Amino acid sequence: MQLETLVVQFQQKDPKAFEKLYNMYAENICGVINTIVKNSDISQEICQDVFIKIWNNADKYNSSKGRFFTWILNIARNAAIDEVRSKSHKNSKQNLSADYFVGILEDSTNLDHKTDAIGIKKFLQDLKSTCVQIIEMLYFKGYTQKEASEELNIPIGTVKTRNRSCISQLRKNVLN
């Protein structure tokens, strides 16, 4: 079955279409969420919430604005970032052992195998290291542009310009 047909059926609230799309995308979506949240249980909950949200807002998807997977990915990324920034999430991190943070630091040096489940690593290979760093911070680690600017010790305008040019280069890599 064509993806476009499946998406149309999903938008028409067909439960079988929902099930097929869930089976196609849930593992990758949960992986991306876990890359940001760093907790598999919370990631699973957020993933479920994301699929409920896309079901309830299926009519808002517009194929002329991008791919269906990208639409879901953006909703998932935003939900994960909202969770990380939430007060309850920050409070839950206050009493964790140092081992937890060592694991985060080890995982955060580059895009790991969980993130590569969506196959993005091959598109990043041809990008400059500054591009990979910006994309990783903004899209996979949940940094805001301001936070990335402070972390990298560069002006926010530079972060915005690099982000725009890097995404443009990434699009070219994907299309080639």
N, C-alpha and C positions, 0 to 999 in steps of 0.2 A: 504494500500500500504506500502511496506517495505521502511524504511528510505534509505537503500542503493540504491534502485531503484529510489527513488525520487531524491536523490543526483546526480545520473548518468543523469537523465533527466534534472536536473538543470544545470549540466555541459554541456549538449548539448543545452543549451539556451532555454529550454521549459518554456514559461511564466507561465503556470499553475503550474509547479513544483516550480517556484520562489514564486508564490502566496501562495502555501501551506506551504512552508518553512518559509515564512515571517509570516504567521498567527501562525505557531508553535512557533517561536522564538522571534518575535519582542518585545513583552511585557517584557520578561526576559532580553533581550539585552538592551533595553531602561532603565530598572531598574538598571542594573549594571552600565551603563554609568552615570545615574543620581546620583548614590552613589558617583561617583568620581567628577562629574562636579557641583553638587548641584544646578542645574537649569533645570527645566523640559522642558522649551522651547528649550534651547540649546541641551539638551539631545535628544529630538525628532529629531532635525536637524542632530545631529551626527549619530543617529540611522539610519536615512534615507541614509546618506552618506555611512555608513557601509554596508548597503544592496546593494547599487549601486556598492561599491567597491568589494564585494564578487561576484556580478553578473559579473563584468568585469574581475575578476581574478579567476573565478570558476575552470578553468583548473589547477590552482596551488594547489588546495586541493588534498591531498594524504591521503587516508584512512589508510594507513599503519603507518602514523605518528601520528594519533590520531582521535578522534571523530569529526564529522562535527560541532557540537555545540561548542566544545572547540576551533576549528579553528576560528569560527565566534566570539566567546567570546574574544579571544586574539586580533583579529583585532579591536573589539569594545573598549577593554580596552586601547589599544595603541592609538586609536583615541581620547578617552576621556583624556588620560594623555597629549597628544599633545595639546589639547584644553586648559587644565589647565595651561600648561607651556607657552602658547602663550602670546605674548605681549598684544594683544587686550583683552584677558580674564583678565589678571592682571590689565589692565587699567580700565576695567569695575567694578572691585571690590574696587577701591580706594575711592569711595564716598558712599559706602553702610552704612546703619545704624548699630548700635551695635546689634539690634535684629537679623539681618541676621547671625552674627557670633555666637551669643548665640545658635541659632538653629543648626549651624554646630557643635559646641562643644557638644551639647546634643546628636546629631545623631552619633558623631564619637566615643562614648565610647565603642560601640560593633557593631557587625553585626546587622543591623536593619531588619525590616520585608520586605523592598523593596529588599534587597540583598537576603534574604532567599527565594525569589520567585524562585530562581534557585535550591533550596533545599539543599544548602551546609551546613546549620547549623547543621543538624543531623550528618554529617560526622566530624564536628569540635568538637563535644561534647567529644570525647574520647582523644582529643589532649591536651597536656600541655598548660597552659595559655601563655607561651612564644611562642609556635607555633602559637596559635591563633593570638597573637599580631603581629608576623612577617608576617603571611599570610594576615592579615587585612591591615597592612601598605603597603605592597608591591603590593598586588593584588586588593585591594578594595579602598584604599585611594590614590593610585598613587605615593607613595613615591619611590624614587630610593633607591638602597641599601645603597648608601652613606648618603642620607638624613635620612634613618632609623637608620643607625649607629650613626649619630649625635643626633637624637632625643632620642634614647635609651641610649646614652652615652656608647656604646660598640664598639669594633673594627669592621671594615667592614668585616674582615675575619670571625668573629663570626656570623655576620648577614648572610653571604653567607652559612656557615656551617649549621646554624639553618634552613635556608630556604630550603636547600637541604634535610636535614633529616626530616623536617616537611612535605615537599611535598611527600617524600617517605612514611611517616606514613599515610598521607592523602590518597595516592593511595591504601595502604593496607586497610584502612577503607572503601573506595569506593568498593573495590573488595569483601569484606566480607559481 
